[in-house]
Every structure is written in C-alpha cells, then in structure tokens.
Amino acid sequence: REAEVRRLYGLCCSVTGIFLNIVLFIIKLIAGILTASVAIMADGFNNLSDAGSSVISFVGILCAGKPSDKEHPFGHGRLEYVAGFVVSILIILLGLELFQDSVKKILHPEKVEINSLAVYILLISILIKVYMMYYNFSIGKKTGLSVLKATAYDSFSDVISTTVVLISICILKFTGKNMDGAAGVIVAMFVIYTGIQSARETISPLLGEKPDQEFIHKIHEIVMAHENVLGVHDIIVHDYGPAHRMISLHLEMPGEKNVFEMHDLVEHIEADLDRELSCESVIHMDPVEVDNKELERLKQEVVKTVQEFDNRLTLHDFRKFKMQTGGERLIFDVVMPQEFPYSAAQLKEMITEKLREKISMYEFSIKIEKDYV
C-alpha cells in the first residue's frame, strides 16, 4: 500500500510538472520573440526540456511500479533512479547548449527590446517555479522519490536563472548596457551545476550507497524490543528502489533456549520488520553462551586488545571451542570500518600477534568483516 501511495504522488507531481512547464515555455517564447532576447528564449527552452524531463519521470515511476517477474524477481524499483539520472543528463546537455548560444551572443550582440509584458511574464515564472520547487522537494523528501528531488533541484536552478534574466533586463532599461549574452552564460552555468548535483544524487543508490542511519536505528529499535534478543550485528540493506528494500542481519540469542522457540521468535521479528518498515528480511541466529563469567572476562580482554588498534573496531560472535588436540580456541568476528589504514589480512595478523602475547594458551580463529551501515 505504501509503495502504491508513493507511486501516485510521483505520477501526480510529474503530470503537474508537464503542464506548468509547457505553459511557461509558451509564454517565455512569446516574451523572447517580443524582446529578441536570447536569454529569455533560452530560459523558455529550459522549461520545455523540464516538461520532457517530467515525461521521463512519469514513465520511470510508472515502470518502477510494475510487479516483480521471472527476469526481475526484486521488482523494477530502480527504474526510478534510472529515470532521475536520465533527467539529470538532459539538464546538463541543455546547459551546455545554452552556454554555447550565450557565448555567441556575447561575441555577436543583438539589440534587445524592453517590454513590460516580458517583465511580468518573468515574475510570474519565478513564482510558479518557487511553488514547483517546494512541492517537488517536500513530496520527494516525504516519499523518498529521487526523481522528484532531481526535479526540485532543477526548479531551483530555474528560479535563479530566470532571476538573472530579469536582472539583465533591468540593467538594460536603466543603464543601456546589453547583458543578454552574459545573463545567458550565468543561466547555463546554473543549469549545468544543477544537472551535475542531481546526477550525483540519483546515481549514488544505483552504485549502492550507505543506508540512512535513521532507517538502521529503526531496525535496531524493532529487533531489540523483543525478549531474548541479546544483540544485533551484520546488518546489510539491499536497495532495489524506494519501498523495495531487503534486509539481512544476525541476532545474538541465548544458546540454552529451545531452538524451536527461538526460530518462532525470529519469524515474528521478520514479520514486525515487514509491517513496520515495508521490507523483507532474512535473519541468521547466533547462539550466545550467557552467565559464563570466565568467557565474559576473556571477551572483555580481547575487546580491549582489539580496540588498541582503533576504537571503531567492534567484536561479536565470541565463543570458546575445545579442540580434539586438547587445547582451546577463541573464535570471534571483528567489524572493520570501510575506510581503514590496513587490509583485512593485515588487521587479522596484527590482532592475532597481539593476543598471542597476552593470552598465549589459546589458539585464535578471527574473521574480519566490513561495516556496511
């Protein structure tokens, strides 16, 4: 249901954007013809491209709402990101074209006619674009639709560019200086910058970005609210488009509890995550030995040793295993930040050597993991 509401919001915003941008293109084209201003006409064609971008957004959101099929078992949600990226590329290409035309106008200036109707048109255009920027950004933030956020950035650049054109007309009226070409260059630079910023925002989730920390906090909150859950780690969020996410995580649970009861608890947690966050989850259960003071003492000593290298390092799945040879082995996982001065192999070797100096009576089995959240 949540995904359907998001889709309807997105489609409604796209249709509104198509209508308003076509209206702005027509009135600016008229104003540009009346004044012979390349800056006004360029601003008008910018709105026409925005209408085309809204069409692409509409198609992208529509396709993203398709259910999963045999070829795409995780759905088509990422088409929203693709649509947003295509919009961004179109914005950049338009900006480059406007920049080229404006430079030509600087080198070969043409007379610009001052027309009060053009001024009123530009003022109305600014107000419309402020409104479009506000509703696209607010709904994009509320629904997580990246394509609407990209459109909001574009509307912001339109406000700036149209204001620049309006200022150039005022300068011409009061000083007689023709700033039409220069205004066009400034408009083009804003358009290009907006396109680049929008592209960065839409391509990041396609590459696989770090999940929102508020979302991770909610996962922790839901999971830890259940009795017999001692800890949670190894959280990985797979993003297949807004409202199309899958979670995998590990739960630490008392090892002495009935395995069937713990399995039922895990299924109950999965159902809670689905209901609260609208996402599927896969949970691995790690049994933990509780009320073992000697094991806890060893764990604290190992944690202290590990964090001597870096206090960002965390440890989980700590257990002791009696080998057939008669000795004992300490087994645990260490979570390493994504940006770390040592490789996983180097860190493992360094921790092992340090622990052998402190508690040489044990063997060590250490797994180094990356932090994905």
N, C-alpha and C positions, 0 to 999 in steps of 0.2 A: 504493500500500500504506500509506504513512504517513497519508494522509487517512482511509483506512478504519479504521486503528487509533485515530485521534483520535475518529472518529465513535462507535466502540464504547465508548471511555472515557466520552464525553459522555452516551451513552444509558444506560450503567450507573449513572453518578452521578445522572442525572435520576430513574431508577426508584427508587434508594435514597432520594433526597430525598422523593419522593412518599410512600413507605411510612413513613419516620420522621416526617414532618410530620403525617401523618394520625394516627399513634399519639399524638404529642404533643398534637394538638388534642383527641382524645378524653379523655385523662387530665387535661388542663387544664380542659376543660369540666366534668368531674366535680368537680374541685377548686374551680372557680369557683362551681358550684352549692352545694357543701357550705359554702363560706365566705361566699357572697353578695358576693364581691369582683369589682368591675368590672375591676380591673387584671389579675387572673388570667384572667378570661374574655376580656378584650381581647388578652392575650398568647396565649391559645389560638386565637382567630380569626386572629391574626397568623400562627400556624403553619398554619392552614387555607389562608390566602392563599399561604403559601410552597409548600404542596402544589400549589395551582393554578399557581403560577409554575413549579414543576418540570414540570408537564404541558406548559406552553407551551414550556419549554426542550427537552423531549423532542421535541415536534412540530417545533420550529425546527431542531434538529440533524438530525432525520430528513429534513426537507425540504431542508436545506442539502447533504445527501449525494447529492441527485439529480444525475444526469449532465447535461451541457450539452444544450440543444436548439436548435431553429431560432430561437425567440424570445429565448433567453438563452445565447448562444454561449460566455460566460465562466463558465457554471455558476450554481449557486444558493448559493454560499458565504456571501454577505452576509446570508442569512436568519438566520444565527447572530447577527449583530449586531442585526438587527431583533427577534429573539426576546429577546435580552438587554435591549433598550430597552423592550419591552413589559413585561417583568418589573419593570423599574425604575419605570415609570409606575404599575403596580399597587401597588408598595410605597409610593409617595408618596400615592396615593389612600387606601390603607388607613391610613397615618399621619395624614392629615387627619381621617378618620372617627374614629379613636381619640382624637385631640386634642379633637374636639368632645364626644364622650361623657365624657371625663375632666373637662372643664371643667364639664359639667352635674353631675357627681358632686361636684365641689368646692362648687358653689353649693347643691346639694341632697344633702348627705352621707347615706349609708345605713349601717346597722350592718353591720360585717364580723365574721364568726365566725372565731376562730382554730382551725385544725385541723392536727394534726401530720401527717396524711396529705398535706395540701396542701403542707406544707414539704418533705416527702420528694419529692413529685412535681416541685416546682420545682428541687430539687437535681439530680435525675436529668435533667430537661430541660436544665439548664445543661451537664452533662457530655455529653449527646448532641449539643447544638449546637456545643460546642467541637470534638468529633470531626468533625461535618459541615463546620465552617468549615475545619478543617485539610485534609481530603481534597479538598474543592472547590477550595480555593486552590492546593494542591500540584499537583493534576491540571490545573487551569486554567492554571497557570504552565507546566507541562510541555508541554501540548498547544496552548496559545495560544487556548483556547476562552473567549471573552469572557463567554459566558453563564454559565459555571461561576465565573468571577471575580465576576460580579454576585451569584450565589448565595452565594458565600463572604462577601461584604460583608454580605449580608442575615443570614447566620448569626451574624456578629459582632455585629450590632445586636440580634439575639435574645438573645445571651448577656448583653449589657449590660441590655436591657430586663427580662429575667427576673430578673437580679440585683437590679435596682431594686425589682421587685415583692416579692422575698424580703426585702429590707431593710425595706420598708414594713410587712410583716407582723411582723418582729422589733420594729420601733418600736412597733407597736400592742400587742404582747404585753408589752413591758417598761415602756412609758410610758402606754399607754392612748390615745395620740393616733392618730386615724384619718387616715392619709396615703394612703389608697387612690386618691383623685382626683388628688392631686399626683403620685403614682407613675405613674398613667396618663398624665399630661401629659408627664412625662420620657420614658416609653416611646415615646409618639407622636412626640416631637421626635427621638429617636434613629432611629426608623423613617423619618421624613421625610428626615433628613440622609443616611441610608444610601441611600435611593432616589435622591436628587439626585446623590450621588457615583457611584453605579452608572450612572445615566443619562449622565453626562458621559463615563464610560469607554467606554460602548457606542456613543454617537453620534459620537464622535471619528473612528473609522475609516470611518464612513459618509460623513462630510464630506470625508475624505481627509487623513489625518494624516501627519506626517513618519515615514519608516520607521525601524525600530530600528537604531541605529548598529552594533550587533554584526552585524546582517544585512549592512549595507553593507561592513563590514570583511571579511566572508567573501567577498563578491563581488570586492573588490579582491584578496584573497588568491588566489582561484581564477584570476582573469584574469591577474594579474601573474606567476603561476608559469610561464606559457608563454613560450618563447623568441620573440624578435622583437616582443613587446608592449612598447612604449615608455611607454605611459601610458593611463589610462582617465579619462573625464570624461562629463558629461551623463548621469549615472545617474538613471533615473526608475523608481520601483517602483509598479506599479499593483496595488492590493489589492482582490481580489474575494472576500475571505473568507480565513480562515486556511487555509494549504495550497492557496490558489487565487490565486497571485501571478504577475504577468508583469513582466519587466524589459526596459528598453531602455537602451542605453549606446553610447558612442562609444569606439573603440580607436585609439590612435596607433600606426602601424606604419611600418617603413622604406619609403620611396617607391620605392627602387630594386629591391625584391624582386619576384619574379614574382607577378602578380596572382592567378593560379590557385592558387598555393601559399598565398597569404595568405587566399584565400577558404576553402580547406580548413581552415586554422588557425582561422578564425572559426567554422566549423561545429563543429569539435572543441571549442572553448570553450563554445559553446552547449550541446553535449551534456554537458559537465562541469557546467555550472550547473544543468542539469536533473537530473542524477544526484545532485549534492551538496546542492542546495537545493530540489529538487522544484518547480521553476518554469520556465516557458517564457521565452525571451529573444530579443530582436531586437537585433542588433549592427550598428552602422554603422562602416565602416572609414575612418579619416582617414590618408592618406599623409603622412609627415613626411620632410623633407629632412635627412639626417644628415651629419656630417663637413663642414658648411659653417660655418667659423669666423666669417665675416662676418655670416651670418644669425643665428648664436647671439649674437654681440655686440649686434646690433640688438635681438634679443629681450630680452636682459637689461636693456638701456637702457629699452625700452618697459615691461617689468615694474616696474622701479624707479620710473618715472614714474607708472604706474597706481596703485601702492601708496602713493604720496604722498597720495592722496585717502583711502585706507583700506586697511590691511594685510590685510583679509579678502578683498579682491578678488583673483581668480586669473585666469590667462590661458592660452588653449590655441589650437590650430589656427593657429599663427603661420607665415605664409609671405609670400614676396615675389613680385609679379607685374609683368612688364614690359608696359606699355600700348602700344597702337599709336601713340599720340602721341609716344612716345619716353621718357616719364617712367616712374617705378616707383611701385607702390602696395604698401603693407604691409597685409596682411589678417589679422585675428585676432578671437577672441571673448573677451569679458570676462564672468566669472561674478560676479553681484551677490547678496549675501545677501537673504533675503526681507524683512527689516526694515532699510530703508536710508533715510537722510535725503533722498536725491534720486531722482527718477524715472529710468527707463532713458534717456529722451531727454536729460535734463539731464546725466546722467553721461557719455553719449556726446559731447555737445558740450564738456564740460569737459576730457575726455581729449584730444579732437581739438585743441582750442586749445593745450593744454599741449605736446603733441607737435609742433605746428607751430612753437612757439618753440624747441624743441631740435633737431629734425631736419626742417627746412623743405623739404628736397629731395625728400621723399616725399609722396605722397597717402596717405590712410588710409581703410580700409573696416573699420569696427568694428561688431560685433554684440554687444549686451548681452543676457545670458541670466540667468534666475533660478536660484538654487540650490534644488533640490528634495529634497536629502538632508541 
